[in-house]
Each structure stands twice: as C-alpha cells, then as structure tokens.
Amino acid sequence: MAEILKHAVPKAEVAASLDQVRETVAGVIADIRERGDAAVREYSEKFDKWSPGSFRLTAEEVEKIVASVPQQVIDDITFVQEQVRNFARHQLDSLGEFEIETLPGVRLGQKHIPVQAAGAYIPGGRYPLTASAHMTIVTAKVAGVPRVVACTPPTRRPTAAPQGRATRGWLDSGEIPAATVAAMHLAGADEIWLLGGVQAVAAMAVGTATMEPVNLIAGPGNAYVAEAKRQLFGEIGIDLFAGPTEILVLADDQADPFVCAVDLLSQAEHGPDSPAALITTSREVAEKTIAEVERILPGMPTRDYAEPAWRNHGQVHVVGSVDELYGLADAFAFEHVEVLTAEPRLALERMTQYGALFLGEGTCVSFGDKVIGTNHVLPTRGAARYTGGLWVGKYLKTVTYQEVTDTASQALLGRLCGRASRVELFEGHARSGDVRAARAAGDALPWHEA
C-alpha cells in the first residue's frame, strides 16, 4: 500500500484554471482568422510588448545576430544538433518503404512523404530555449520537410531605432534571444520569426498576408500555446498534446536523496505548474529528499518558478515493493521518468507508459532536455498512455499505393469486389469491380444499359 508524504493540489483546481485559458485562446484564434496580421500585431503588443516593423527576420539580420553569439555557444549548439541529427537519421533508417506482389500483377506499396511545411514553436520570453530549436527543426529537416517556419518570442520590450537608422533598433539592443536565433538558423529553419504565444501558433496554422500556413506544428510551450495547438488540431497536424513539463523519479533505498532533490527541481524550474514527483521504496529516502528540496530551494535563482511548482504540484509516494513502484509509475504516465534504482534497466521490461526513460544515476533528465540527442518534445498529462514523443516519423505521412496489371488478377478481384460490396449493399462499389472483371475476362454486365 502506497503512503503519500506530499500531495499535489487537487486535479479539479488545475482543470478550473484551464477554463480561462481555453476561452482566451479561442478568442485570439478567431480574431486572427478574421483580421490576420493586424490581430497578430495587436496580440504581440498586448502579451509581449513587441511590435517591430516585421516579425520575420531577413537573412542579413539573421547573419548579424548569429555573428553576435560567442563562438563557444555556436560550437556547443553545433555539437548538440549533430547528436539530435544522428539519432533522427537512425530513426529514419528504421522506417521501411516497400513494394510487394501479393498476386500475379498485383503490386502493393508503402512510402513515406514528408509534410511540405512545418511550424516549429520554440518557447522563450524569459529564457532562451535553444534546445527546442534542435528538437523541432533538425528533426523536420532530417525527415525531408522542405519548408520549416520557426517562431520564438522576444525576451523583452525592444527599444526604438535612432532616427535615420535603417536597421531596426532591437537588432543592437540585446532584446532578442540571439542564441535561439542562432540555433534556429544552424538547425536549418527556412523562415525565422520573432513572434510568440497563441498569436504565433495561430498565424502558422491559419496563415496571414505575410505568413503562408503550415501543415503541422511541433514544439513545447506554456498552457496557452498547448491549448492553441489543441484547438487547431484537425485543421493542421500537431506533434502531440502537451502541457507543463513533468518529472517522475523512481528510487530505491540505494538512491541518493540529494540527487533526487536536484533532479526534481531541475524540471520544476520550467514553470510554476510543472509537476515533480518521487516514488520510492524507502521512507528514509523520501523524507531526506523532501528535506533536501527544502534546503536547496531558497538559494535557487529560478525559485520563483520552482517553489510554486514544488509546493502545488510536487508529490512524494512511498511504496512497499519494486512491483508497486513500477505499477504506480505506469499509472502516472509521466513525460520524464528517471530511474535511480540498483537495476535501472528493469524499467525497460516493467514499464509501458512514459515519454522517455532516464536509466541510472549517470543519466539525468536534463541530458535529454539539452544535449544527449533524443527528442525532448514528449507527451504530458497522461498522453504517454497512447503516444510517444516527437520523432522523425511525426513529419512523415506513411502512404500506400496499389497497381493491378494482370488480367487474371483483375478478373478475380473484380468478381470478389462485386460480391463483397453487395453484401454491404454498396451497389456502386460492386459495379466498379464488375467493370474490371468484365474487361479482363469478358464477364457480362447485366446492369449495363446499352
């Protein structure tokens, strides 16, 4: 029987807070549908205090911004993107195209076609999240997407350009996330827009006079961005339904409570609504982890996010056995699951519901977020029960084709189609089959009027 040492706020409270989000997002999307660029600009001014002459960066502006980034940062971005690219290429190689002959002259095939335009949303505003550029843009380009539109918000309100200056003042002001722009550019983005929030997602989805719409949008974001993707799904494709970042740490009596605490807080700093949970077989580890969190939190530079996340959404459960540990972990179906046990690879056999596993003390969730090469855009809010995370296959449409050239097979399939269709009372389908059979084998068409 599990014992809960720390509870999260009731789910009903979380659900109630989402009602206002849904209403706000619906209004913004409807307004952008009706008024296009004018509405986009108004919402950018309202939410981000941002209204440049053009939201899209020119090639010259991108070049200038990238040149302002320290070489070490460029080198690190390049290294990490190669890790992501390499893993995505292996994913692509695992997908097979084929053509088989099932009957004489009957060829059936499968092929993969990349979507023709993808939107990549890279969160920002407060923190420049370069890693999301790697995950969304690099993976799309490995899949073969010819047009990738990348959007990220500005960091602060821009300053006006001095009178007579041809360039936009914010290019020299330090107000844009230069490292993120560099990551977007190096990843292969075809268009880079300094535009964030619901207005960015809606503009990419429905299109405006200045932005052609895309077919699919990928990338993480806050509750408003996630809700915008949810409401627009169907009109466009999305990578997955996602919410605030989640971490679940699984620990036995050998785990280090300090490591548990550090890793829980590493994800709590993503936002005040980011769940962080510990399940352990050791009450001592549970109590010491709570104590370590309380010791570390006051000195965290990101305490303003991490503290309310832990206070309202942190959980600590103590279970009686390893079987209960993995059973409860699957019930959580969390995005990130870090396994700090004596036999971490046992989780590969015992768990079925998670976004990504991080096995052993040497492997932290932050590696997956930032540097290791697997994709960090992962399912949250229980979506791990039915989907994995973003991968190269999300940008591909797996399609089929058929061809029948042998007359005997045409006759066989035509007669079969006629009989099968009439069982279902689909006379039109049946007649399509009849025609093929008749032309291949000289069958009569009693329903045909000369």
PyMOL commands that set and color helices and strands:
alter all, ss='L'
color gray80, all
select helices_A, chain A and resi 11-35+37-48+59-67+71-93+130-143+169-171+178-187+197-206+223-232+257-268+283-299+303-313+322-332+346-350+365-370+383-385+392-395+407-423+427-441
alter helices_A, ss='H'
color red, helices_A
select strands_A, chain A and resi 3-6+98-103+106-114+117-121+147-152+191-194+216-218+237-238+247-251+276-280+314-318+336-340+356-359+396-404
alter strands_A, ss='S'
color yellow, strands_A
deselect
rebuild
show_as cartoon
